[in-house]
Amino acid sequence: MRVILLSVLLLVALLAAASPPELGRKGMVAADEAQCSAAGAELLARGGNAVDAAVGTALACGVTQPSASGLGGGGFALVQPAGGEPLAFDFREVAPAAATRTMFIEAAQKDASTLGGLAVAVPAEGPGLAALHKRLGRLPLSAVVEPAARLAEQGFATGFHLARSIAKEDALAQALFGLPRPPLRGDRVRRPALARTLRQMGKSGGASLQTGEGATALVAAIQKAGGVVTKADLAAWTPRERPAVRFSYRGWQGVTFPPPSSGGVVLAQILGVLEGYDLAALGHNSADALHLMAEAMKHAYADRARLMGDPDRVAVPVAALLSPARVAAVRAAIVPGRTFPPDRYGAPVDIGKDAGTQHISVLDAEGMAVGLTTTVNTAFGSKVVDPVTGIVLNNQMDDFVARPGEPNAFGLVGSEANAVAPGARPLSSMSPTVLRKGDRTLVVGASGGPFIISSTLSAIVNVIDFGMDPQAAVSAPRIHHQWSPNSLVVDEGIPEDVLRALRTRGHELKVMPFFSAVQMIDGAPGAQLGASDPRKGGLPAGVR
């Protein structure tokens, strides 16, 4: 009882400290950066729909948040119209045709999968967003790119996250902004080359980045840096439309992203397990509730590591992982008073990590919801910048397992399901999700590598189980367990006696401030509440 009381007191303090959510009457955009949310809201106000706003916001984020996303990366978009079927739109990067299973084992450069041209997978965000817009957008693409192009051309104030991520990157400051030193927060910077690229993209319907001058420049930059991407790779790339993962939770009907995202299946399995417990009665962030969440996470992440990969190459048993039998088996394996070694949950498999990601949530006045997550993988991707287009190129090849079937330095074995192969899409944690109950809609997702899944989970539980508004839900302390390594990562702000109770159950705790950031909208006709995670300094923007 004392643990629950302290958790309630902490929650009250957090609710008092958190700002109220943004209110919109005719639509809402929540992104990692305020200028990006404003770009999307501008498009809604001009008569665009949620897809127009999501695409425009993503392009703006590539301008102001180049460490996390941009035309040199890729991503996933989940679109849920007001009525009709959801669309899971995969514009993930792929391995180039010259990629081989052992390319990083044989590479002379130790960090070849993270830095330099060899780390670059086929850039997909430009043609992917253009294809999504062509499929469901309303405004002309030339109008959709304009807010981002204007930011790049006229300049923008360096935000909190950009200033922090570029602080020690002198070479990138020169390549991106023509500056001799990294900009400080509030400094105004411009990206004129990227402005030209964005407008060319708008005029060409995205073709400039697949077969035009932009594609030629990108390939030259990649190959100069030691990469193997060719113009044929760019021209051959196509998006995939995939069946969304459907699930339910306490009367809400949800859709989330399927493989090659692992996030949606893991999220849906965890929620299925948690539905068998009365979390509200246990108390928000109580030791009992957090233990149940951690144990459900460990089982789901173990399944992720063993079984998930590119669905175009391997059979991913989505139905079996979300079946009542699997959910029941996980519940039966959870012991309220203790945790177990990793081998209780599955064979150790390296699942990788990434951090150069950001999420966008959009809900328009007509009820169309879009969750869009984009990434260049780690901060500033490969750190290769094409001087002609101004594009930062991804290092998505690091999302593959370099040594499938062999232990790495941590003793973790690489999964064959996520091995490097020509044209393969690497596994991802991105988890754009939409839930509906009656006329109420939640649009949610996160950035932050494997923390994406647990952070999205926490925000959903905070709203549905604990009745929080979206700003309180994304601001509250949370936990993360990805099964391997065997440590329960605990956000700063969890009470000390809760930590002691978790240690008593056998959890090895790692207390740290979370770097993941959740963007969430809780909306109904005529009123949309938007929230951006304070951990990354974002702000939502509503249309009145």
N, C-alpha and C positions, 0 to 999 in steps of 0.2 A: 504493500500500500504506500510506503514511504517513497519507493522508487517512482510509482505512478504519480504521486503528488508533486515530486520534484520535476518530473517531465512536464506536467501540466503547467507548473510555474514558469518553466523555461519557455514553453510554447506561448504563454501569455506575454512574456517579455519580447519574444520574437515578433508576435503580432503587433505589439505596440511600436516596435522599431521599424517594421516593414512599411514602406509607403503603400498607399491604396493602389489597387490596379487601375490602369487607364480605362476610361469608358468611351466606347464608340456607339453610335446609333446606326451608322450606315457602313460598317465594316471595321476590321481591326487587323493590324500587322504587328507581330512581335519578332524582333530580330536581335542579334547580338550587339548591335550598334545603332545609336539613335538616328543618325543620318540615313541609314539603310531603311529603318522602319518608316521614316518620313518619305523616302522615295516610293515605297510601296503604297503608302496611304495616298500620296499624290495621284498615283495611277487609279486607285479606287475612286477618288473624288472626280476624276476625269471620265468616269463611266466604265473603267476597266473592271474585269471580274477577278476572282481570287487567283487564277492562273497568271493573268497579266501582272498582278501585284507581286506574286511570289517570284516570277521570273525577273521583274524589275528590281526587286529587293535583293535577289541573289547577285545580280550584276553589280549593284551598288556595293554590296558587301565585298565583292572582289576588288573594288576600288579602294575602299577605306579599311578593309581588314585582310590585306594580302597574305598574312601569315596563316590564315585559316581557310581561304577558299579563293576561287577565281577561275578564269577561263582556261587555265592550265590544269584544272582538276576534273572532278566529276561528282556524281551524286545520285540521290534517289528522290523522287517526288511521289507522294501519295495524295491523290485527288478524290474527294468524296463529294459528288454533286448533291444538291438539295434532295433530289430524287434520282433513282437509278443506281447503276453499278459503280463501285469504286475502281479507280485506275492506279495500279502500282507501276510507275514509269521509271525504268532503270536506265540511267545515263552514266553508269559507272565506267571508269577507264578499263582498258583491256591490255594484256601483255602483247607487245609487238610480235610480228610473225617470226622475227629472228630470235626470239627468246627461247631459252633451253632450260630444262629442269635443273641443270647444274651450273648455270651461268654465274651465280654468285659464289659458289664453291670454288670455281676456277678463276674468278676475277683477281687480278693482282692487287687491286685497291681493297683494303680491309672493310671500308664502309661503303662499298659500291652500291649496296641496295638502298642507301639513305641519302648519299650526296653525289652529285654529278649526273651526267647524262644517262648512264646505264640504269639509274633508279627510276627513270621517267617511263611510265606507262602511257599508252596512247591518250592524249588529252581529249576530253569528251564533254566538258561543261558547255562550251559554246554551241556546238551542233545539237547537244542534248536539250538545252533550254530552248533553242530555236524550234526543235521538233515538238517539244511539249507545247510551246506557244501555238504552233501551227495546228496542233491537234485540238486545243481547247481554249485558246486565248480569244479575246474580243477586239482589242485595239490593234492597230498596225504594229509590227515588230519595231519599226523605226521609232515609234512613239514610246514603246516599252523600254528601249535602251537609253532614251534621252536623259532621264534623271541621273543615271550612272555616268553617262558621258559628260554631263554638265559638271558633276562633282570632280571628275578626273581633269577636265579642261580648266575650270575656274578655280579649283582648289578646295580643300576641306581641312578642317581642324583635326590634328592628330588626336585620336581618342586614347582613352586609358589603356585598352588592350594592345593597340598598335605600339604605343610608346613603351609598354612593358616588354613586348615580344621582340622589338627591334633594338633594344637598348644597347646591346653589345655587337651589333651587326653593321659595322662601318661599310663593308663592301655592298651590302644590300641597300643601305641608305643611299649610296652613290648610284647603284643600278636602278633603283625604283624612283628616286626623287631628285637625283643629281646633287645631293648634299654631301659635304665632306664629313659629316657626323650624323648619327641618328637623330631624328627630330624628337623634341620633348613634347609632352602632353600640351595641347593647345597650339602648337606650331602649325602654321598653314603650309600645306604641301600640295603639289600638282603632279599629275601623271598624263601629260599631253599625248604620248604615244598610245597609251591605253584608250584615251578618248577617241582617237582616230580609229582604233581597232573596233571599238564598240559601235561606232557609227557605220563602219563597213559591214559589221555583222548584221546590223539592222537593215541596211539596204539590200544585202545579199541573201537574207533569210537564213543566215548561218553558214552559207556555202564558202564564204571567204576563209573560214577556219578549217575547212575540210579539203577544198580543192583549189582555193584561190591564193592570192599573195600572202595572206596571213599564214596559211598552211605551209607555204614555201619557207617563210621566215622561221616558223616554229621548228621545222625539221632541221634547218641549218643550225639553229642554236643548240638543239638536242645533240646532233651529231658532232658538232664542234666540242661539246662537253663530254664526248665519249659514248653517247647513247646509240641505240640501234633502231629507233622509230623512223619510219620512212613515210613519204607522201602517200604511198599505197596503203599503209596502215591507217592513215587519217581518212582517206577516201573510202576505205572498206568498213569503217566503224559504223555501227547502227545501234540505236537504242532498243531496249526490249520492253514490251508490255507484259507484265506477269500477273498471275492471279493473286489478289491480296489475301493475306492471312486473316481469317475471321475468328473472333472469340467473343465471349461475353463475360461480364464481371458485375455481380450484384445488380442485375437488371439492365445494365448498360450493354449496348451492342457495339463492338469495336472492330476496326480494321487496322492492320499494320502491315509492315513491309515483309515480303517473303525473301528467301535466299536468292541472290548472294548476300543479302543482309542476314546476319544471324540474329540481329536485335529483335525483330518482330516475333520470331518463334520463341526465343528465350523469354521475352516479356510476357507473351501470352501464356506460356507454361507456368511461369512464376505466379501470375495472377490467378490461374486456375487452381494452383495449390493453395494460395492464400485465401481463396473464397471459402475454403472449408473451416476457417477460423474467424472468430469475432475479434478483429483487430481493435475496433473501437472500444470494446470492453477492456482490452488489455492496456490501452492508453498509448497516446502518440509518443514514439521514441522511448517506450519502456523497454526494459531488458527482455521481457517476454516477447514483445512484438518484434523487436529487432532480431532476436534469435531466430524466430520463425522465418523472417524475411531472409536472413543470411543463409539458413539451411536450404530454403527453396532456391536461392541464387546458386548455391554450390552445385546442386543437382542439375540445374538448367545449363549452367556454364560448362559442366562436365559433358553433358550431351552435345553442346555446341562444339566443343573441341574435338570430340570423337567423330562426329557425323556430318558436319556442315562444310559446304564448299560451293563452287559454281554449279548451279543446277543444270547448266547446259553440258556439264562434263560428268557429274556424279549424281546418283539418285539420293536426294535428301528426304528422309522419311518424316516430312512435316506432319502428316496426319497421325502417325504413330506417336510422335513426340507430344502432341496435344490431345491425345486420346484420353477418355476417362480412365482407362486402365493405367496409363502412364502417370497421370495426375494422382490417382489413388495410390500407386506404388510409391511415389515420392512422399505423399503424406504419411504413409505407413512407415517409411524409413526415418522420418523426423522424430527425434526424441526431445521433448521440451527442455530437459535439464542438462543436455550435453551435446557436444559436437564430436566429430570423428576425423581420423586422418584422411588425406585426399584419396587413398585407394578405395575407401568405402564408396566414393562417388564416381569413380571411373579411372581409366588409365591416364597417367599424366601426358598431356599433349600441349605443345606450345601454341597459344592462341594469338600471340602478337599484341601490338598496341599501336595507337595513333593519337594525335592530339590536334593536328591542323584542320579543324572541322568547325562548321557552324550550322545552326538550325534556324529555320524560319517557319513560323506558324501564321496562317492567314485565314480569315473568315469574312466572306463578303455579305452584303445586305440580303442577297438572295439565298443564303444558306450554303453556298459552295465553300468547302473547307479544303485547304491545301497544307500539308506538312512537307517541307522541302529541306533536305539536309545535303550540304555540299562539303567537299573536302579536297585538300591537296596532300593529305595524310599527316605528316608531321609539320611543325611550324616552318613556314616558307618552303615546304616541300623539299625538292632536291637542291634548293638555293641556286638554281639556274634561272636567270632572267633573260628573256629574249629582248634585246634592245630595240628591235624594230616594232614589235607589237606591244611591248611593255608587260608581257604576260609572265607570271611566276609559274614555273613548271613543277608538277607534282613529283613525289617519290613513292607512288602507289605500288611499285614493284616490291617494296618492303612489306606489303601486306600479305604477300605470298610467303609460304614456308620455304626457306632456302635449302634446308636439309631434311626432306620428308623421310620419316622412318628412322632418323638418327637423333640422339640426344644433343641438345645445345649446351652452352656453358652452364646452364642452370639445371641440367639433367632432365629437361622436358623434351618430349619427342614430337617431331613435326608431323602433322597429319597429311597423309597422301591426298586427301580430299581438297587440300588447298595448296598443292604444289604448283610451281611455275610451269606454264604451258602456253604455246602460241595461241593468242586470241582469248585466253581465259580471263575471267573476271575474279579478282581476289575477294576473299571473305571480308565482310564489313560488320561493324557494330551499329551502324546508323539505324535509327528506329522511329521514323515519322509515323505517328499514330493518330487516329480519329476515333472518338467514342461518342455515341448518341443515346439519349434517353428522352423520349417524347420530343419536344421541340428544343431541347438543350443539347449543345454540342461542345465537346472538348477537343481542342487541337493541340498536340503536344509533341515535343521531341527535344533532343539535346545535342550538344557537342561534348567531346572529351574522351574519345577512344572507347575502351570497354566500359568506362563509367557512364557512357551514353545510356546503356540499358538500365542500370540500377537507378540513375538519376531520373529517367523518364518514369520508371516504376514508382519511385517515391512521390513524385508530383501527382501521379494518378491516385495513389492511395491516400495522399493528403487531402485531396478534394473529395473523393468518393467515400472513404471511410471516416475521415476526421472533419469533414465539412468546411475546409479552409477555402478562402477565396484564392484565385490563382497566384497573386503576388506572395501571399503567405506560403502557399504550397511550394513555390520554386525557391523561396528564401530559406526555408527551414533546414537545419542540419540533417544529413542523411548518411547512409552507410553503403559500402560496396564490398562484395566478395565475388571473385571470379574463379573460385575453386583452386586455381594454381596461378601464382604462388599461394600457399595456404595461410593467408592473413586476412583478417577482417579490417578493412580500411574504414575508419570512423572520422567523420567530419568534426572539425572544431565546434564546440557548443553542446556536445552530448554530455550530460552531467557525470561527474566522477563516480558516483555510486552506481550508475548504470554501466559504466565501463568495468567497474569491479565485478558486478554481477555477470557480465559477459565473459570476463576472464575466468570466473568460477565455473562457467559452463564449458571451459576448455578453449575458448577462442583466443588466438594470438592476435592482439590488436596493434594496429598502426594508426596513430592519431595524426591527421594532417588536414590542412585546409583543402577543400575540394576545388579543382580547376574546371570541372565540368559545368556547363551552363544550360539551363532549361528555358525554353520559350513556350508559353502556354496561353491559350485563349479559352475562356468559358463563356459561351454566347448563346443567345436565343434571339428570335426576331425582334428587332428594335433596340437591342442592348447587347453589346459585346464587351466583356472584361478581358483586358490583355495584360500580360505580365512578362517581364524579362528578368532573367536571373541577375542579381546584383554582383555575382562573382566575376562576371565579365564586363560589367558596366553598361549593359544594353538598356534601351528604353523602348517600350511599345509606342505605336501611334494609331490613334483612332480617327475615324471620319465622322464628323457630326452633321 
